[in-house]
Amino acid sequence: MLAKANHSLGREVFKNVDLIRRFMSVSSRAVIDFADKDEELRVFLVAGEVSGDTIGARLMASLKKISPFPVKFSGVGGSMMFQHGLQSLFPMEDLAVMGIWELLPHLNKIRVRLKETVEAASLFKPHVVVTVDAKGFSFRFLKELRVSYNMQYVDSPMHFHYVAPSFWAWRGGESRLKGLSQFIDHILCILPFEEEVCRINGLAATFVGHPVLEDCLELNIGKDTIDWKVHTNNQDFRSKFGIPSGAEVITLLPGSRLQEVRRMLPIFLKTMEILKSSFPELRTVMLVASNQHVKSYIDRLINHWPVPVIMIPGSSTKQKYDAFSASTAALCTSGTVAVELQLARLPCLVAYRAHIFTEWLIRYKAKVPYISLPNILLDSPVIPEALFDACSPRSLATMLTELIQDGNLREQQIKSAERVIRLLSASANNIVHDLVDSSQPSMIAASTMLHHRRHL
């Protein structure tokens, strides 16, 4: 009789969708469930550099769009995140340090900032914590924050890390993923092959698409694909800055961190001096990252440089892509900008130098033969790279001259860019195609974050 009653009750429960959801909520909770209890969503974010500031700002905007509750933010970020309501605990530039040996003079300051960030997060009592890239600081912060909560015997907020560590670039890189699940609940991946590898190594992960795709000003949505387009006006740009119609334009992108700009910009400017002898009407455009230390350094250097340079703020998306469309080629430090140039279909040359010991370590530990993401994705040197000793003004000038004069080389890069952009889009995995917003990487990331469930 009891067995019959239980069977009947079971049938009734599984007929009722609301009861199923209630049953599931007992065994697992989503971020949105925690926010529901407090009637607000508290998000603590940490970004350590300019690209992370942009990603964080877009994520904040998307969370405010889709959250059914008011959203409060706290943490560390830059000018872009400030526009969306984040009062940074300290200047984001304090964390924007690259390299191995370059990090040593800043260790004490970073330790102090780490302690401040953990304390601030604990006081804020967030429902979710999001770190963006900058894995050196981010992982230490997430680990110490979880330890802090565990010592207090209280539930830790959910931890998300946006931009998977580049395990694929280094020998033994995948082994470093093991153990991250102890302090990271979910990784938001920007490259198509990262999600599966993370999951194999015990990490919950979602491929959301590359954040650069959000620079697009128009999306053409088809049945199975999305065509990512950037609308530009090169004539307006040339007219505004008095560039003659036949003049060659080279865009310089020396980086977003002070250490790399100090190392790369003098090389880039000397390269332009050499090119000027072959192209008398050459014009130089330089994008300046939203980093106050970088801005100050560039201003001081340019004021004493004999070759005139058109300065463009990197935070102005439209002006940046107008400059790209007016250019014949670009010279850039390896990084996110290589993908931006693919989106703009602008042929480029990637250059990179670091401290001699950092360069030695890269040669010894690197697993992939390329440094720029488009080449890595295509497993082909479509974009020419001048690395380490090969990165000199004379060699860069020679390579740029070839790129300017050889139409086949430029066309090859432009065709390859189409393949790169398709690979970086998560739209093929996205079920919803009726709204443009639903295909944006930050919107996919925000939705994933709100509905990720933690098993209790």
C-alpha positions in Angstrom: 0.0 0.0 0.0 2.8 2.4 0.9 4.7 1.5 -2.3 1.6 2.2 -4.3 1.1 5.6 -2.6 4.7 6.6 -3.2 4.4 5.6 -6.9 1.3 7.8 -7.3 3.0 10.7 -5.5 6.1 10.4 -7.8 3.8 10.5 -10.9 2.2 13.7 -9.7 5.5 15.4 -8.8 7.0 14.8 -12.2 3.9 16.0 -14.0 4.3 19.4 -12.4 7.0 21.6 -13.9 7.0 24.0 -11.0 7.5 21.2 -8.5 10.4 19.9 -10.6 12.1 23.3 -10.5 11.5 23.5 -6.8 13.0 20.1 -6.3 16.1 21.1 -8.4 16.6 24.3 -6.4 16.9 22.3 -3.2 20.0 20.4 -4.7 21.5 23.3 -6.6 21.4 27.1 -6.6 22.1 29.6 -9.3 23.5 33.1 -9.0 20.1 34.5 -9.8 18.7 32.5 -6.8 21.1 34.1 -4.4 20.2 37.5 -5.8 16.5 36.8 -5.5 16.9 36.3 -1.7 18.4 39.8 -1.3 16.4 41.5 -4.1 19.6 42.8 -5.6 22.6 41.4 -7.5 26.0 42.2 -6.0 29.0 41.7 -8.4 32.6 42.1 -7.5 34.9 42.5 -10.5 38.7 42.7 -11.0 40.3 43.7 -14.2 44.1 44.3 -14.4 44.7 45.9 -17.8 43.0 47.9 -20.6 41.6 44.9 -22.5 40.2 43.6 -19.2 38.6 46.9 -18.5 36.8 46.8 -21.8 35.6 43.2 -21.3 34.5 44.1 -17.7 32.6 47.2 -18.9 30.7 45.2 -21.5 29.9 42.5 -19.0 28.6 45.1 -16.6 26.3 46.6 -19.3 25.0 43.2 -20.2 24.3 42.2 -16.6 22.3 45.4 -16.1 20.3 44.6 -19.2 19.2 41.1 -18.3 19.3 41.0 -14.5 15.7 41.0 -13.0 17.2 42.8 -10.0 19.1 46.0 -9.4 22.9 45.4 -9.9 25.6 46.8 -7.6 29.3 46.7 -8.5 32.5 46.9 -6.6 36.1 46.0 -7.3 39.0 47.1 -9.5 38.8 48.5 -13.0 39.6 51.3 -15.3 37.8 54.2 -17.1 35.5 52.0 -19.1 34.2 50.2 -16.0 33.9 53.5 -14.2 31.3 54.6 -16.9 29.1 51.7 -15.9 29.2 52.4 -12.1 32.4 50.9 -10.7 34.4 53.0 -8.3 37.8 51.3 -8.4 39.5 50.4 -5.1 42.8 51.7 -6.6 44.2 52.5 -10.0 43.9 49.5 -12.3 47.4 50.4 -13.7 48.9 49.1 -10.4 48.2 45.6 -11.7 49.2 46.1 -15.3 52.6 44.5 -15.1 53.8 42.0 -17.7 56.7 39.5 -17.9 58.7 37.6 -15.3 61.7 39.7 -14.5 59.7 42.9 -15.1 57.4 41.9 -12.2 60.0 41.7 -9.5 60.2 45.5 -8.6 56.4 45.5 -8.2 55.9 42.5 -6.0 55.5 44.3 -2.7 52.9 46.8 -4.1 51.0 43.9 -5.7 50.9 42.0 -2.4 49.4 45.1 -0.7 46.8 45.4 -3.4 46.0 41.7 -3.2 45.2 42.1 0.6 43.1 45.2 0.0 41.1 43.5 -2.7 40.4 40.4 -0.6 39.3 42.5 2.3 37.1 44.7 0.1 35.4 41.7 -1.5 34.6 40.2 1.9 33.0 43.4 3.1 31.0 43.8 -0.1 29.4 40.3 0.4 29.0 39.7 -3.4 26.8 37.0 -4.9 29.3 36.5 -7.7 33.0 37.4 -8.2 34.4 37.9 -11.7 38.1 38.2 -12.5 39.1 39.2 -16.0 42.3 37.8 -17.5 45.5 38.9 -15.6 45.7 35.4 -14.2 48.7 36.0 -12.0 46.8 38.4 -9.8 43.3 37.0 -10.4 44.1 33.4 -9.4 45.8 34.5 -6.2 42.9 36.7 -5.3 40.3 34.0 -6.0 42.2 31.5 -4.0 42.7 33.7 -1.0 39.1 34.9 -1.1 37.8 31.4 -1.0 40.2 30.5 1.9 38.9 33.5 3.7 35.3 32.4 3.4 36.1 28.8 4.3 37.8 30.0 7.5 34.6 31.9 8.4 32.5 28.8 7.8 30.2 30.7 5.4 29.3 30.0 1.8 31.6 31.6 -0.7 30.2 33.6 -3.6 30.4 32.0 -7.0 33.8 32.6 -8.8 34.0 33.3 -12.5 37.2 33.8 -14.5 36.7 35.5 -17.9 39.4 34.6 -20.5 40.9 31.1 -19.9 44.6 31.0 -19.1 46.6 30.3 -22.3 47.4 26.7 -21.4 47.7 25.8 -25.1 50.7 28.1 -25.5 53.1 26.5 -23.0 54.7 23.1 -22.4 52.8 21.4 -19.6 50.1 24.1 -19.8 47.1 21.7 -19.4 48.5 20.3 -16.2 48.2 23.8 -14.7 44.4 23.6 -15.1 44.1 20.9 -12.6 43.3 22.3 -9.2 41.7 25.5 -10.5 38.3 24.1 -9.7 39.0 24.4 -6.0 38.6 28.2 -6.3 37.0 28.8 -9.7 33.4 27.7 -10.4 33.3 28.6 -14.1 35.6 29.8 -16.8 34.3 32.0 -19.7 36.4 31.1 -22.7 37.0 33.3 -25.7 38.7 30.8 -28.0 36.7 27.9 -29.5 39.0 25.0 -28.4 39.3 26.0 -24.7 35.9 24.9 -23.4 36.4 21.2 -24.1 40.0 21.2 -22.6 38.8 23.0 -19.5 36.0 20.4 -19.0 38.3 17.5 -19.5 40.4 18.9 -16.7 37.5 19.2 -14.3 36.5 22.9 -14.9 33.0 24.1 -15.8 33.5 26.3 -18.9 31.6 28.0 -21.6 32.8 29.4 -25.0 31.3 32.8 -25.2 33.2 34.2 -28.2 36.0 36.8 -28.5 35.2 40.2 -26.9 36.6 42.1 -29.9 33.5 41.0 -31.9 31.6 43.6 -29.9 33.5 46.3 -31.8 31.2 45.5 -34.7 28.7 48.3 -35.4 26.3 46.0 -37.4 25.6 42.3 -37.3 23.9 40.5 -40.2 22.2 37.5 -38.7 21.5 34.5 -41.0 19.9 31.1 -40.3 23.1 29.5 -39.1 25.8 32.2 -39.1 26.4 35.8 -38.1 28.3 38.2 -40.4 30.4 40.5 -38.2 30.8 43.9 -39.9 32.6 47.1 -38.9 31.4 50.3 -40.7 34.1 52.9 -41.2 34.7 56.2 -43.0 38.3 56.5 -44.2 37.6 59.6 -46.2 36.3 61.5 -43.2 39.4 60.4 -41.3 41.8 61.5 -44.0 40.0 64.8 -44.4 40.0 65.5 -40.7 43.7 65.0 -40.3 44.7 66.5 -43.7 46.1 63.2 -45.2 46.6 63.5 -49.0 44.6 60.9 -51.0 47.8 59.2 -52.3 49.7 59.1 -49.0 50.5 55.8 -47.3 49.3 55.5 -43.7 50.8 53.2 -41.1 49.0 52.7 -37.8 51.1 52.0 -34.8 49.8 50.0 -31.8 52.7 49.8 -29.2 50.7 48.1 -26.5 48.7 48.9 -23.4 51.1 48.3 -20.5 53.8 50.8 -19.6 56.7 48.3 -19.7 55.9 47.1 -23.2 55.3 50.6 -24.6 58.6 51.8 -23.2 60.3 48.9 -25.0 58.4 48.9 -28.3 57.5 52.5 -29.1 61.1 53.8 -29.7 61.6 50.9 -32.0 58.4 51.7 -33.9 59.1 55.4 -34.2 62.6 54.7 -35.6 61.1 52.3 -38.1 58.8 55.1 -39.3 61.9 57.4 -39.7 63.5 54.7 -42.0 60.3 54.3 -44.0 59.9 58.0 -44.5 62.9 57.9 -46.9 61.1 55.4 -49.2 57.6 57.0 -48.8 58.0 60.8 -48.5 54.2 61.3 -47.9 54.0 58.6 -45.3 51.7 59.4 -42.4 51.8 57.8 -39.0 48.8 57.2 -36.8 49.2 55.9 -33.2 46.5 54.4 -30.9 47.0 55.3 -27.3 45.7 52.9 -24.7 43.4 54.1 -21.8 46.3 53.8 -19.3 47.3 57.1 -17.7 51.0 56.0 -17.2 51.1 55.0 -20.9 49.5 58.3 -22.0 52.0 60.3 -20.0 55.0 58.4 -21.4 53.8 58.7 -25.0 53.2 62.5 -24.6 56.7 63.0 -23.3 58.3 60.9 -26.0 56.3 62.3 -29.0 57.0 65.9 -28.0 60.7 65.4 -28.7 60.3 63.2 -31.8 61.0 64.7 -35.2 58.4 62.8 -37.2 54.8 64.0 -36.7 52.3 61.5 -35.4 48.5 61.5 -35.4 47.4 60.4 -31.9 44.1 58.5 -31.5 42.6 57.5 -28.1 42.1 53.7 -28.0 38.8 54.1 -26.1 37.2 55.7 -29.2 36.0 52.6 -31.1 34.7 54.4 -34.2 37.7 56.7 -34.6 40.0 53.7 -34.1 38.4 51.7 -36.9 38.2 54.8 -39.1 42.0 55.0 -38.7 42.3 51.4 -39.6 40.3 51.8 -42.7 42.4 54.8 -43.8 45.6 52.8 -43.3 47.6 50.7 -45.7 49.1 48.5 -42.9 49.7 48.4 -39.2 52.6 47.7 -36.9 51.5 46.2 -33.6 52.8 44.7 -30.4 51.4 41.2 -30.0 48.0 41.1 -28.2 44.3 41.8 -28.6 45.0 44.4 -31.3 46.0 41.7 -33.7 42.4 40.4 -33.6 41.1 44.0 -33.9 43.1 44.4 -37.1 41.6 41.1 -38.4 38.1 42.5 -37.8 39.1 45.6 -39.7 40.6 43.5 -42.5 43.8 45.6 -42.2 47.1 43.8 -43.0 49.6 44.0 -40.2 53.1 43.1 -38.9 53.3 41.8 -35.3 56.5 42.7 -33.3 57.6 41.8 -29.8 60.5 42.4 -27.5 60.9 41.7 -23.7 63.5 41.5 -21.1 66.3 39.2 -22.2 65.5 36.6 -19.5 61.8 36.7 -20.3 62.6 36.1 -24.0 64.8 33.2 -23.0 61.9 31.7 -20.9 59.5 32.1 -23.8 61.8 30.3 -26.2 62.3 27.5 -23.7 58.7 27.1 -22.5 56.6 28.0 -25.6 54.7 25.2 -27.3 53.3 27.1 -30.3 55.6 28.5 -33.0 53.7 31.8 -33.2 52.9 34.7 -30.9 49.9 36.3 -32.6 46.4 34.7 -32.0 45.4 34.7 -35.7 48.5 32.7 -36.7 47.9 30.3 -33.7 44.3 29.7 -34.7 45.1 29.1 -38.3 48.4 27.3 -37.5 50.0 29.3 -40.3 52.3 32.4 -40.4 49.7 34.4 -42.3 50.7 37.5 -40.3 54.4 38.2 -40.4 56.1 38.2 -37.0 59.3 40.0 -35.9 60.2 38.6 -32.5 63.1 39.2 -30.1 66.4 39.8 -31.9 64.5 40.1 -35.3 62.6 43.0 -33.9 64.8 45.9 -35.0 63.9 49.2 -36.8 65.7 48.1 -39.9 64.1 44.7 -40.2 60.6 46.1 -39.4 61.0 48.7 -42.1 62.0 46.1 -44.6 59.0 43.8 -43.7 56.6 46.8 -43.8 57.9 47.9 -47.2 57.2 44.5 -48.6 53.7 44.5 -47.1 52.9 47.9 -48.5 54.2 47.1 -52.0 53.0 43.5 -52.3 49.2 43.4 -53.0 49.2 39.6 -52.8 50.5 39.6 -49.3 47.8 42.0 -48.2 45.1 40.1 -49.9 46.2 36.9 -48.3 45.8 38.4 -44.8 42.4 39.9 -45.7 41.1 36.5 -46.8 42.5 34.7 -43.8 40.8 37.3 -41.5 37.4 36.0 -42.6 38.3 32.5 -41.3 39.7 33.9 -38.0 36.5 35.9 -37.2 34.3 32.9 -37.9 36.4 30.8 -35.5 36.2 33.5 -32.8 32.4 33.7 -32.9 30.2 31.7 -30.5 27.1 32.4 -32.6 27.2 28.9 -34.1 26.7 27.5 -30.6 24.1 30.0 -29.7 20.4 28.9 -29.8 18.8 32.3 -29.9 19.2 34.2 -33.1 16.2 36.5 -33.0 18.0 39.4 -31.1 21.4 40.9 -32.0 22.2 41.3 -28.3 21.9 37.5 -27.7 24.9 36.8 -29.9 27.2 39.3 -28.3 30.0 37.6 -26.2 29.3 39.8 -23.1 25.5 38.9 -23.3 26.3 35.2 -23.5 28.8 35.6 -20.6 26.2 37.5 -18.5 23.5 34.9 -19.1 25.9 32.0 -18.3 26.9 33.7 -15.1 23.4 34.4 -13.8 22.2 30.8 -14.5 25.2 28.8 -13.6 24.1 26.4 -10.8 26.2 25.3 -7.8 25.4 21.9 -6.4 24.8 21.9 -2.7 
